[in-house]
Structures are given as C-alpha cells and as structure tokens.
Amino acid sequence: MIREYKFRVYSFVDKEFIYFDIYDYPQGIAGGVSETQQFTGLKDKNGNEIYEGDVLQFFDEDKGNEPCEVIYELGMFGCNIIDTSNNKDFWQLYYIVTKLKPIVIGNIFEHSKLLK
C-alpha cells in the first residue's frame, strides 16, 4: 500500500483550509495560517479524509459519545479519550476507525465549541 502524504493549513485570513501534498507546498502563506496538519491516511465511515485537528464523533460503551480531537502523539495518530469515570486515555486512531466507525463533525479552527 502506498502512503499518501497530504497536508493542510488553516488560513485565518480567508477562513478556509489550504490543501497540498508533500511536493507542492503553497507559496505565499507565511503569515496568518495554522501549523501544518497531516492527513492520517484514514477515512471516517462516510469516506471523509481524517486530518490532525479534525473533531470525531463515535460511540463507545465506556467513553460515551463525546467528540474528540485527532492528534499526533506517541508516534501515532489518535485521540485523548475521557471515559465515564473522568479518566484520560490515548486511543489509536486506527482502532477508532476500524472498530468504532467515527464521523468527522468538524475541526478545531471552525468548530472549537464541539470540544469541552
């Protein structure tokens, strides 16, 4: 399987994402943009690409259905999950996608209110 290396940055000026691949970094975006976010290589249950900074929704018996932010930590993509006992745990994104079938409901720039 060939890994796709795709990225995005959020333009605070234009209020939209700029998407690019590893060979095509857009010129002239030095100021007013977020840090670069990488495509995880995974898609949600509706076929939407999942990037760092996306907010996912899914259901788990212990976790419930609180939204979580996709982050890169411990050398992998995942989410910090707060369970019903208020314990924080890092879950691998691959597990979330294959077992819990999440959907992308937003991102941290345009939908920050989705996260508590």
C-alpha distance (Angstrom), angle and dihedral (degrees) to the residues before:
residue distance angle dihedral
M1 . . .
I2 3.79 . .
R3 3.80 114.6 .
E4 3.79 115.4 -131.1
Y5 3.79 113.5 -137.8
K6 3.78 105.5 -156.4
F7 3.78 128.8 154.4
R8 3.78 142.1 -176.0
V9 3.78 138.7 -163.9
Y10 3.78 126.2 -163.0
S11 3.81 116.2 -124.0
F12 3.80 108.9 -143.8
V13 3.82 88.2 -168.2
D14 3.82 97.2 53.3
K15 3.85 94.5 28.3
E16 3.81 92.5 -132.6
F17 3.79 141.8 94.4
I18 3.79 123.6 -96.8
Y19 3.82 110.3 -149.0
F20 3.81 124.8 -158.0
D21 3.79 142.3 152.5
I22 3.79 130.4 -121.2
Y23 3.82 92.5 -88.9
D24 3.80 98.8 44.0
Y25 3.82 110.8 54.8
P26 3.80 105.8 173.5
Q27 3.79 116.4 -113.1
G28 3.80 123.7 -126.3
I29 3.79 100.2 25.2
A30 3.80 98.3 114.1
G31 3.81 97.5 123.3
G32 3.77 134.6 41.7
V33 3.79 97.3 25.6
S34 3.78 135.4 111.8
E35 3.76 125.9 -116.3
T36 3.79 114.2 -74.4
Q37 3.80 113.4 -86.2
Q38 3.81 121.8 -156.8
F39 3.80 129.7 -138.4
T40 3.81 107.2 -113.8
G41 3.79 94.5 -144.6
L42 3.81 89.4 -117.8
K43 3.80 133.9 101.3
D44 3.78 132.6 -150.9
K45 3.81 123.5 -116.3
N46 3.83 90.1 -85.6
G47 3.82 93.3 53.3
N48 3.83 96.1 -103.5
E49 3.80 115.8 146.0
I50 3.80 114.2 -112.4
Y51 3.83 117.7 -136.0
E52 3.78 132.7 179.6
G53 3.78 107.6 -84.0
D54 3.79 94.8 33.3
V55 3.79 117.5 131.1
L56 3.80 114.6 -130.5
Q57 3.80 130.7 -160.0
F58 3.81 122.9 -158.6
F59 3.78 139.4 137.4
D60 3.79 127.8 -111.2
E61 3.82 126.0 168.7
D62 3.82 94.1 -127.7
K63 3.80 98.3 33.4
G64 3.78 100.0 39.5
N65 3.80 115.2 -152.9
E66 3.81 106.4 -59.7
P67 3.83 112.9 144.9
C68 3.81 117.9 -108.4
E69 3.81 134.9 -161.3
V70 3.81 120.9 -121.0
I71 3.81 109.3 -122.9
Y72 3.80 138.0 170.3
E73 3.79 110.2 -120.7
L74 3.80 136.8 146.3
G75 3.82 89.9 14.2
M76 3.81 94.8 -58.3
F77 3.78 143.8 73.7
G78 3.78 118.1 -100.2
C79 3.78 147.4 118.0
N80 3.78 133.9 -96.1
I81 3.78 103.5 -123.1
I82 3.79 125.2 -158.1
D83 3.81 109.3 -154.6
T84 3.80 127.7 -152.3
S85 3.84 89.5 -89.0
N86 3.85 89.4 56.4
N87 3.83 93.0 -110.1
K88 3.82 117.7 145.5
D89 3.80 118.3 -135.7
F90 3.83 133.4 168.7
W91 3.83 113.0 -124.4
Q92 3.80 121.5 -166.3
L93 3.78 113.4 -115.6
Y94 3.80 91.5 -133.9
Y95 3.82 89.5 60.6
I96 3.81 92.1 46.8
V97 3.82 92.3 49.9
T98 3.81 98.1 43.8
K99 3.81 99.1 39.3
L100 3.81 107.2 25.8
K101 3.84 102.5 32.3
P102 3.83 99.8 -140.9
I103 3.78 128.1 -164.4
V104 3.81 126.4 -141.5
I105 3.80 105.9 -117.2
G106 3.79 98.3 173.7
N107 3.78 144.5 -51.8
I108 3.79 137.3 -94.3
F109 3.82 94.4 -101.8
E110 3.79 102.5 48.8
H111 3.81 99.6 24.9
S112 3.81 107.1 30.4
K113 3.81 90.7 140.5
L114 3.81 88.9 70.5
L115 3.81 89.0 74.4
K116 3.79 120.2 69.4
